[in-house]
């Protein structure tokens, strides 16, 4: 949960302290699982393994029919197109392997269920729909690349009548605030899946989880790190299965020499859809307060400020040396909803209407505007885009998703216009701004858009293997680190990145 940078408690996840501010969750939407029909694609088919060629098509077809593919998709046009491309690729491979195609589901198409992306609320429906006629539910991200034949070969090693939780294992080297300091004595003992590599649940485990959810609903109202929380729920304090590491589930690039032995690979580059967005098209608003003018603002000026063409600092005190702008809203010790909505009003009414993007960051956020220019080339500013790192509140009972503010919140002008044209506002000036924004957009039917490249915490708070296949856009917090060093290590554009910016990415024609 975002709070004003350091002007409130640094424990960004102490969400329970703010429960008194939370409005009642939105009414739960109806839910129904829909099976996605087979599509067409012109992509080249993969070369079959010899072991696959020798297997009867009917048997392979039955194996394929026994796997339900679930793509963790999003409704934004860029992301939904990527997910549809992956679905078509899976079905195209299936055509060459057998007569019967597998079921391929896109999360964002599952009846617009607000909490579908958190996976666990879907277990009951998965159990009812697929509990008797399938063997595996395989989950993946939109940029996961799957060798279907190799995946079937891999799944054959595991007895489908048993409870299996399969994936590429991540673990914390040190206990971290992101995971509420779980397993503090030895955090390496607990493994959780890297979603980018894909992960699988056997149907017996799905059925067990569905039964457990009926009698024991999810206890936490907040979804912070989904992959860790799913693993914890499955583990059941040692009574359930641990994650079983599968070496064939990989995040190596498809062109890597290691990829030959992989059933999955991952496109580990920064999305680029044509020319990067001009930096003059991005307005940056920095939230600060007087007591941090002397130590945090100098870090911004030493690091990423030089990348921004349009930037203003908003405070509770006008300091001409920075300069800061006093919005007339006193600083608070808790949420800063009043200040954030004042920033949105200022952006809409006092900046050029030709500036399509607004970025709101804390004064202890480290961000790469250079990389953000590339990322935003994939989004249409004419759509209501609200982009960043996604969290959730009360999603199992009809709540809402929100962008956590510390990693940066990106708005298209269209999104700001729709928000301010509505009657949704802060219910108190010190309400949690990021959560109120999430609730407002949810009420307007505007989904938030998640990017794992934005980070609410510091680099050392994440598994190294998780960050190894990312080109990060932001990190947050200055405590116990040298923030200038972190910026130049993780976020500053390098020579190779600058020279290759037009060589890797998506073609605009493909969107």
ZILIN-V64398 format. One record per pair of residues at least 12 apart in sequence whose C-alpha atoms are under 10 Angstrom apart, sorted by sequence separation. I is the first residue (numbers start at 1). J is the second residue. If there is no record, write none. Layout:
BEGIN
i/j
I/J
I/J
END
This chain:
BEGIN
i/j
1/13
71/83
90/102
91/103
107/119
110/122
172/184
174/186
175/187
231/243
248/260
249/261
250/262
252/264
253/265
254/266
255/267
312/324
313/325
314/326
315/327
316/328
317/329
327/339
390/402
391/403
392/404
424/436
425/437
475/487
1/14
2/15
71/84
90/103
91/104
138/151
173/186
174/187
175/188
248/261
249/262
250/263
251/264
252/265
253/266
254/267
312/325
313/326
314/327
315/328
316/329
317/330
326/339
329/342
359/372
389/402
390/403
391/404
424/437
459/472
474/487
1/15
90/104
172/186
173/187
174/188
219/233
247/261
248/262
249/263
250/264
251/265
252/266
253/267
254/268
286/300
314/328
315/329
316/330
317/331
328/342
344/358
388/402
389/403
390/404
425/439
426/440
453/467
71/86
107/122
172/187
173/188
218/233
247/262
248/263
249/264
250/265
251/266
252/267
253/268
314/329
315/330
316/331
327/342
343/358
387/402
388/403
389/404
390/405
424/439
425/440
452/467
459/474
475/490
71/87
87/103
88/104
171/187
172/188
173/189
246/262
247/263
248/264
249/265
250/266
251/267
252/268
253/269
297/313
315/331
316/332
327/343
344/360
386/402
387/403
388/404
389/405
424/440
458/474
459/475
474/490
475/491
1/18
70/87
87/104
171/188
172/189
246/263
247/264
248/265
249/266
251/268
343/360
386/403
387/404
388/405
389/406
390/407
423/440
424/441
453/470
454/471
455/472
457/474
458/475
459/476
473/490
474/491
69/87
86/104
87/105
170/188
171/189
172/190
388/406
389/407
419/437
422/440
452/470
453/471
454/472
455/473
456/474
457/475
458/476
459/477
472/490
473/491
87/106
136/155
171/190
172/191
327/346
357/376
388/407
389/408
422/441
424/443
452/471
453/472
454/473
455/474
456/475
457/476
458/477
471/490
472/491
473/492
84/104
119/139
135/155
170/190
171/191
172/192
213/233
293/313
340/360
388/408
389/409
420/440
424/444
452/472
453/473
454/474
455/475
456/476
457/477
458/478
471/491
69/90
84/105
169/190
170/191
171/192
212/233
284/305
301/322
387/408
388/409
389/410
419/440
422/443
451/472
452/473
453/474
454/475
455/476
456/477
457/478
458/479
460/481
83/105
84/106
169/191
170/192
171/193
212/234
293/315
387/409
388/410
419/441
422/444
451/473
452/474
453/475
454/476
455/477
458/480
459/481
83/106
168/191
169/192
170/193
171/194
292/315
316/339
386/409
387/410
388/411
418/441
458/481
83/107
135/159
136/160
167/191
168/192
169/193
170/194
209/233
284/308
289/313
290/314
291/315
293/317
298/322
315/339
356/380
357/381
386/410
387/411
419/443
83/108
135/160
167/192
168/193
169/194
170/195
209/234
283/308
284/309
285/310
286/311
287/312
288/313
289/314
290/315
291/316
297/322
314/339
356/381
385/410
386/411
387/412
409/434
416/441
419/444
458/483
80/106
134/160
135/161
166/192
167/193
168/194
169/195
208/234
282/308
283/309
284/310
285/311
286/312
287/313
288/314
289/315
290/316
291/317
293/319
314/340
355/381
356/382
385/411
386/412
415/441
418/444
460/486
80/107
103/130
135/162
165/192
166/193
167/194
168/195
281/308
282/309
283/310
284/311
285/312
286/313
287/314
288/315
289/316
290/317
297/324
359/386
384/411
385/412
386/413
405/432
419/446
459/486
80/108
136/164
138/166
139/167
165/193
167/195
168/196
169/197
206/234
279/307
280/308
281/309
282/310
283/311
284/312
285/313
286/314
287/315
288/316
289/317
290/318
293/321
294/322
314/342
357/385
358/386
359/387
384/412
385/413
386/414
405/433
406/434
418/446
458/486
65/94
79/108
80/109
138/167
167/196
168/197
205/234
279/308
280/309
281/310
282/311
283/312
284/313
285/314
286/315
287/316
288/317
289/318
290/319
293/322
314/343
359/388
383/412
384/413
385/414
386/415
404/433
405/434
64/94
167/197
168/198
169/199
279/309
280/310
293/323
381/411
382/412
383/413
384/414
385/415
386/416
403/433
404/434
405/435
75/106
103/134
167/198
168/199
195/226
209/240
278/309
279/310
280/311
293/324
312/343
381/412
382/413
383/414
384/415
385/416
402/433
403/434
404/435
415/446
459/490
73/105
74/106
75/107
76/108
102/134
107/139
166/198
167/199
195/227
208/240
380/412
381/413
382/414
383/415
384/416
402/434
403/435
35/68
61/94
64/97
65/98
68/101
69/102
70/103
71/104
72/105
73/106
74/107
75/108
104/137
106/139
166/199
167/200
193/226
194/227
379/412
381/414
382/415
384/417
401/434
402/435
404/437
60/94
61/95
63/97
64/98
65/99
66/100
67/101
68/102
69/103
70/104
71/105
72/106
73/107
74/108
75/109
103/137
104/138
105/139
165/199
166/200
167/201
192/226
193/227
194/228
290/324
376/410
380/414
381/415
384/418
401/435
402/436
403/437
404/438
61/96
63/98
64/99
65/100
66/101
67/102
68/103
69/104
70/105
71/106
72/107
73/108
74/109
104/139
165/200
166/201
192/227
193/228
205/240
289/324
384/419
400/435
402/437
403/438
61/97
62/98
64/100
65/101
66/102
67/103
68/104
69/105
70/106
71/107
72/108
73/109
106/142
164/200
165/201
166/202
191/227
192/228
205/241
288/324
290/326
376/412
400/436
401/437
402/438
60/97
61/98
62/99
63/100
64/101
65/102
66/103
67/104
68/105
69/106
70/107
71/108
75/112
164/201
165/202
191/228
192/229
193/230
287/324
288/325
289/326
400/437
401/438
402/439
411/448
59/97
60/98
61/99
62/100
63/101
64/102
65/103
163/201
164/202
190/228
192/230
193/231
286/324
287/325
372/410
400/438
401/439
402/440
57/96
58/97
59/98
60/99
61/100
62/101
63/102
64/103
163/202
164/203
192/231
399/438
400/439
402/441
410/449
57/97
58/98
59/99
60/100
61/101
62/102
162/202
163/203
164/204
165/205
191/231
192/232
365/405
366/406
367/407
399/439
400/440
401/441
402/442
56/97
57/98
58/99
59/100
61/102
160/201
161/202
162/203
163/204
164/205
165/206
190/231
191/232
289/330
290/331
310/351
365/406
366/407
367/408
400/441
401/442
43/85
55/97
56/98
57/99
58/100
160/202
161/203
162/204
163/205
164/206
190/232
201/243
289/331
364/406
365/407
366/408
393/435
400/442
46/89
53/96
55/98
57/100
73/116
74/117
159/202
160/203
161/204
162/205
163/206
192/235
200/243
288/331
289/332
362/405
363/406
364/407
365/408
391/434
392/435
399/442
400/443
41/85
45/89
53/97
72/116
73/117
158/202
160/204
161/205
163/207
180/224
191/235
199/243
200/244
361/405
362/406
391/435
39/84
40/85
41/86
43/88
44/89
45/90
48/93
52/97
72/117
155/200
160/205
163/208
179/224
190/235
199/244
310/355
360/405
361/406
362/407
393/438
402/447
403/448
409/454
39/85
41/87
42/88
43/89
46/92
47/93
71/117
72/118
178/224
179/225
199/245
360/406
361/407
362/408
392/438
393/439
401/447
402/448
403/449
407/453
408/454
40/87
41/88
42/89
45/92
46/93
72/119
155/202
178/225
199/246
311/358
360/407
361/408
362/409
391/438
400/447
401/448
402/449
403/450
407/454
408/455
39/87
40/88
41/89
44/92
45/93
48/96
310/358
311/359
313/361
314/362
360/408
361/409
390/438
400/448
401/449
402/450
403/451
406/454
407/455
408/456
38/87
39/88
40/89
41/90
43/92
44/93
45/94
47/96
48/97
70/119
179/228
197/246
200/249
287/336
313/362
314/363
359/408
360/409
361/410
401/450
405/454
406/455
407/456
37/87
38/88
39/89
41/91
42/92
43/93
45/95
46/96
178/228
179/229
182/232
192/242
193/243
197/247
199/249
313/363
359/409
360/410
404/454
405/455
406/456
407/457
36/87
39/90
40/91
41/92
45/96
97/148
144/195
145/196
146/197
191/242
192/243
193/244
197/248
198/249
358/409
359/410
360/411
386/437
403/454
404/455
405/456
406/457
407/458
38/90
39/91
40/92
41/93
97/149
144/196
145/197
146/198
190/242
191/243
192/244
193/245
197/249
198/250
287/339
358/410
359/411
386/438
404/456
38/91
39/92
93/146
96/149
141/194
143/196
144/197
145/198
190/243
191/244
192/245
196/249
197/250
198/251
287/340
357/410
358/411
359/412
403/456
37/91
38/92
86/140
93/147
94/148
140/194
141/195
142/196
143/197
144/198
191/245
195/249
196/250
197/251
357/411
358/412
86/141
87/142
90/145
93/148
94/149
140/195
141/196
194/249
196/251
197/252
285/340
356/411
357/412
358/413
386/441
86/142
89/145
90/146
92/148
93/149
139/195
140/196
141/197
193/249
194/250
195/251
287/343
356/412
357/413
38/95
83/140
85/142
86/143
89/146
90/147
91/148
139/196
140/197
141/198
170/227
171/228
194/251
286/343
355/412
356/413
357/414
358/415
384/441
391/448
68/126
83/141
84/142
85/143
86/144
89/147
90/148
139/197
140/198
141/199
170/228
285/343
355/413
356/414
357/415
358/416
390/448
82/141
83/142
86/145
89/148
139/198
140/199
285/344
354/413
356/415
357/416
389/448
390/449
391/450
82/142
83/143
86/146
138/198
139/199
140/200
307/367
308/368
309/369
353/413
386/446
387/447
388/448
389/449
390/450
81/142
82/143
83/144
138/199
139/200
304/365
305/366
307/368
308/369
385/446
386/447
387/448
388/449
389/450
390/451
68/130
80/142
137/199
138/200
139/201
285/347
304/366
305/367
307/369
308/370
384/446
385/447
386/448
387/449
388/450
389/451
390/452
38/101
67/130
79/142
137/200
138/201
284/347
300/363
303/366
304/367
305/368
306/369
307/370
383/446
384/447
385/448
386/449
387/450
388/451
389/452
37/101
38/102
66/130
79/143
136/200
137/201
138/202
283/347
299/363
300/364
303/367
304/368
305/369
307/371
384/448
385/449
386/450
387/451
388/452
389/453
390/454
37/102
38/103
136/201
137/202
197/262
198/263
199/264
298/363
299/364
300/365
303/368
304/369
348/413
384/449
388/453
389/454
390/455
408/473
36/102
37/103
38/104
66/132
67/133
68/134
135/201
136/202
137/203
165/231
197/263
198/264
296/362
297/363
299/365
300/366
304/370
347/413
348/414
388/454
389/455
390/456
407/473
408/474
35/102
36/103
37/104
66/133
67/134
68/135
69/136
70/137
71/138
72/139
73/140
74/141
135/202
136/203
197/264
198/265
296/363
297/364
299/366
300/367
344/411
387/454
388/455
389/456
407/474
408/475
35/103
36/104
37/105
65/133
66/134
67/135
68/136
69/137
70/138
71/139
72/140
73/141
74/142
134/202
135/203
136/204
137/205
196/264
197/265
198/266
283/351
295/363
296/364
348/416
388/456
406/474
407/475
408/476
34/103
35/104
36/105
65/134
66/135
67/136
68/137
69/138
70/139
71/140
72/141
73/142
134/203
135/204
136/205
137/206
165/234
196/265
197/266
283/352
295/364
296/365
344/413
347/416
348/417
406/475
407/476
34/104
35/105
36/106
64/134
65/135
66/136
67/137
68/138
69/139
70/140
71/141
72/142
73/143
133/203
136/206
165/235
196/266
293/363
347/417
406/476
407/477
34/105
35/106
63/134
64/135
65/136
66/137
67/138
68/139
69/140
70/141
71/142
72/143
131/202
132/203
135/206
196/267
281/352
292/363
345/416
405/476
406/477
33/105
34/106
62/134
63/135
64/136
70/142
71/143
131/203
132/204
196/268
283/355
292/364
344/416
345/417
348/420
33/106
34/107
36/109
63/136
71/144
130/203
131/204
170/243
281/354
282/355
283/356
284/357
285/358
286/359
287/360
288/361
289/362
344/417
33/107
35/109
36/110
131/205
169/243
280/354
281/355
282/356
283/357
284/358
285/359
286/360
287/361
288/362
289/363
34/109
35/110
131/206
132/207
165/240
166/241
168/243
169/244
170/245
280/355
281/356
282/357
283/358
284/359
285/360
286/361
287/362
288/363
341/416
344/419
345/420
33/109
34/110
127/203
130/206
131/207
164/240
165/241
166/242
167/243
168/244
169/245
279/355
280/356
281/357
282/358
283/359
284/360
285/361
286/362
287/363
288/364
344/420
375/451
32/109
33/110
34/111
126/203
127/204
130/207
163/240
164/241
165/242
166/243
167/244
168/245
169/246
278/355
280/357
281/358
282/359
283/360
284/361
285/362
286/363
287/364
32/110
33/111
127/205
128/206
163/241
164/242
165/243
166/244
167/245
168/246
169/247
279/357
285/363
286/364
287/365
341/419
375/453
31/110
32/111
127/206
128/207
164/243
165/244
166/245
167/246
168/247
277/356
286/365
341/420
31/111
32/112
33/113
126/206
127/207
164/244
165/245
166/246
167/247
168/248
169/249
277/357
30/111
31/112
32/113
125/206
126/207
127/208
165/246
167/248
168/249
169/250
372/453
29/111
30/112
31/113
123/205
124/206
125/207
127/209
128/210
167/249
168/250
371/453
372/454
29/112
30/113
31/114
123/206
124/207
127/210
166/249
167/250
168/251
29/113
30/114
64/148
122/206
123/207
124/208
126/210
127/211
341/425
28/113
29/114
31/116
64/149
67/152
123/208
124/209
125/210
284/369
341/426
388/473
389/474
28/114
29/115
66/152
120/206
123/209
124/210
340/426
388/474
28/115
64/151
122/209
123/210
124/211
282/369
338/425
339/426
367/454
26/114
64/152
67/155
121/209
122/210
123/211
124/212
337/425
338/426
341/429
366/454
367/455
33/122
60/149
63/152
120/209
121/210
123/212
124/213
337/426
338/427
340/429
366/455
32/122
63/153
120/210
123/213
124/214
279/369
282/372
336/426
337/427
338/428
339/429
365/455
31/122
122/213
155/246
279/370
282/373
337/428
338/429
339/430
365/456
33/125
60/152
63/155
121/213
154/246
278/370
281/373
336/428
337/429
338/430
340/432
341/433
365/457
366/458
32/125
33/126
63/156
120/213
154/247
155/248
277/370
279/372
280/373
335/428
336/429
337/430
338/431
340/433
365/458
31/125
32/126
35/129
66/160
154/248
276/370
277/371
279/373
282/376
335/429
336/430
337/431
338/432
339/433
340/434
33/128
34/129
153/248
154/249
276/371
277/372
278/373
334/429
335/430
336/431
337/432
338/433
33/129
53/149
121/217
276/372
277/373
278/374
334/430
335/431
336/432
337/433
341/437
32/129
52/149
120/217
121/218
151/248
276/373
277/374
332/429
333/430
334/431
335/432
336/433
337/434
340/437
51/149
52/150
120/218
150/248
151/249
275/373
276/374
277/375
278/376
331/429
332/430
334/432
335/433
336/434
337/435
375/473
48/147
51/150
272/371
275/374
276/375
277/376
278/377
330/429
331/430
332/431
334/433
335/434
337/436
47/147
48/148
49/149
52/152
271/371
272/372
274/374
276/376
277/377
329/429
330/430
335/435
337/437
371/471
372/472
46/147
48/149
49/150
52/153
270/371
271/372
272/373
273/374
275/376
276/377
277/378
335/436
371/472
372/473
45/147
46/148
47/149
48/150
51/153
270/372
272/374
273/375
275/377
276/378
277/379
371/473
372/474
46/149
146/249
271/374
272/375
273/376
274/377
275/378
370/473
371/474
49/153
146/250
270/374
271/375
272/376
273/377
274/378
368/472
369/473
118/223
145/250
270/375
271/376
272/377
273/378
367/472
368/473
369/474
120/226
144/250
145/251
271/377
272/378
273/379
367/473
368/474
118/225
119/226
144/251
271/378
272/379
366/473
367/474
368/475
115/223
118/226
119/227
145/253
146/254
154/262
155/263
366/474
367/475
117/226
118/227
120/229
144/253
145/254
154/263
365/474
366/475
367/476
120/230
144/254
150/260
153/263
365/475
366/476
118/229
119/230
150/261
151/262
152/263
364/475
365/476
366/477
118/230
150/262
151/263
364/476
365/477
366/478
120/233
147/260
150/263
151/264
361/474
363/476
364/477
365/478
120/234
149/263
150/264
362/476
363/477
364/478
147/262
148/263
361/476
362/477
363/478
364/479
146/262
147/263
148/264
145/262
146/263
147/264
366/483
145/263
146/264
147/265
365/483
366/484
145/264
146/265
364/483
368/487
144/264
145/265
146/266
366/486
367/487
371/491
144/265
145/266
366/487
370/491
371/492
143/265
144/266
145/267
286/408
365/487
368/490
369/491
370/492
371/493
72/195
143/266
144/267
285/408
367/490
368/491
369/492
370/493
72/196
140/264
142/266
143/267
144/268
284/408
285/409
366/490
367/491
368/492
369/493
141/266
142/267
143/268
366/491
367/492
368/493
72/198
143/269
284/410
366/492
371/497
71/198
283/410
371/498
374/501
378/505
70/198
282/410
283/411
370/498
374/502
378/506
69/198
70/199
282/411
377/506
378/507
70/200
282/412
371/501
375/505
378/508
69/200
374/505
377/508
68/200
379/511
67/200
378/511
67/202
67/203
66/203
14/177
13/177
226/390
12/177
13/178
224/389
225/390
226/391
11/177
12/178
13/179
14/180
224/390
225/391
226/392
11/178
13/180
223/390
224/391
225/392
223/391
224/392
11/180
222/391
223/392
224/393
222/392
223/393
221/392
222/393
223/394
221/393
222/394
223/395
220/393
221/394
222/395
223/396
220/394
221/395
222/396
219/394
220/395
221/396
218/394
220/396
221/397
218/395
219/396
222/399
218/396
221/399
223/401
217/396
218/397
222/401
299/478
217/397
224/404
303/483
304/484
302/483
303/484
296/478
302/484
303/485
270/453
299/482
300/483
303/486
304/487
299/483
300/484
303/487
304/488
299/484
302/487
303/488
307/492
298/484
307/493
296/483
300/487
304/491
299/487
303/491
304/492
303/492
78/273
270/469
268/468
269/469
270/470
271/471
268/469
269/470
270/471
19/221
267/469
268/470
269/471
270/472
266/469
267/470
268/471
269/472
270/473
16/220
16/221
15/221
16/222
15/222
13/222
13/224
251/465
251/466
252/468
253/469
251/468
252/469
251/469
1/222
1/224
276/501
275/501
276/502
270/497
274/501
275/502
274/502
272/501
273/502
274/503
271/501
272/502
274/504
270/501
272/503
273/504
274/505
224/456
272/504
273/505
274/506
275/507
271/504
272/505
273/506
274/507
275/508
270/504
271/505
272/506
273/507
274/508
269/504
270/505
271/506
272/507
273/508
274/509
269/505
270/506
271/507
272/508
273/509
273/510
267/505
273/511
194/463
196/466
194/465
195/466
194/466
118/391
193/466
196/469
118/392
121/395
122/396
117/392
121/396
120/396
121/397
115/392
118/395
119/396
114/392
115/393
117/395
118/396
178/456
115/394
116/395
178/457
114/394
115/395
116/396
177/457
178/458
5/286
7/288
114/395
115/396
176/457
5/287
6/288
7/289
113/395
114/396
115/397
179/461
4/287
5/288
6/289
7/290
113/396
114/397
115/398
178/461
179/462
3/287
4/288
5/289
7/291
114/398
115/399
117/401
176/460
177/461
178/462
4/289
6/291
7/292
113/398
114/399
115/400
176/461
177/462
6/292
114/400
115/401
174/460
175/461
176/462
5/292
114/401
173/460
174/461
175/462
176/463
172/460
173/461
174/462
172/461
173/462
174/463
6/296
172/462
173/463
5/296
171/462
172/463
173/464
170/462
171/463
172/464
170/463
171/464
172/465
170/464
171/465
170/465
171/466
169/465
170/466
169/466
79/378
78/378
79/379
77/378
78/379
77/379
78/380
76/379
77/380
76/380
77/383
76/383
76/384
76/385
76/386
21/335
18/334
17/334
18/335
8/331
7/331
8/332
9/333
7/332
8/333
9/334
7/333
8/334
4/331
6/333
7/334
8/335
4/332
7/335
8/336
114/442
3/332
4/333
7/336
3/333
4/334
3/334
4/335
114/445
2/334
3/335
4/336
2/335
3/336
4/337
112/445
114/447
1/335
2/336
3/337
4/339
112/447
4/340
108/447
5/361
6/362
7/363
4/361
5/362
6/363
4/362
5/363
6/364
2/361
3/362
4/363
5/364
2/362
4/364
5/365
28/394
28/395
25/393
26/394
28/396
29/397
30/398
25/394
26/395
28/397
29/398
24/394
25/395
27/397
28/398
29/399
76/446
79/449
22/393
26/397
27/398
28/399
75/446
76/447
79/450
25/397
26/398
27/399
28/400
75/447
76/448
25/398
26/399
27/400
74/447
75/448
76/449
24/398
25/399
26/400
74/448
75/449
76/450
24/399
25/400
74/449
23/399
74/450
73/450
15/393
1/390
1/391
1/392
12/404
12/406
5/405
1/402
2/403
3/404
4/405
5/406
1/403
2/404
3/405
4/406
1/404
2/405
3/406
1/405
2/406
23/427
1/406
2/407
22/427
1/407
2/408
21/427
2/409
21/428
21/430
22/431
21/431
22/432
20/431
21/432
23/435
18/431
19/432
22/435
23/436
26/439
18/432
21/435
22/436
25/439
21/436
24/439
23/439
26/442
27/443
15/432
22/439
26/443
82/506
85/510
3/430
3/431
4/432
82/510
3/432
4/433
81/510
82/511
2/432
3/433
81/511
1/432
2/433
3/434
80/511
1/433
2/434
78/510
79/511
1/434
2/435
78/511
1/435
77/511
13/456
12/456
12/457
2/456
1/456
12/477
10/477
10/479
5/476
6/477
5/477
6/478
5/478
6/479
END
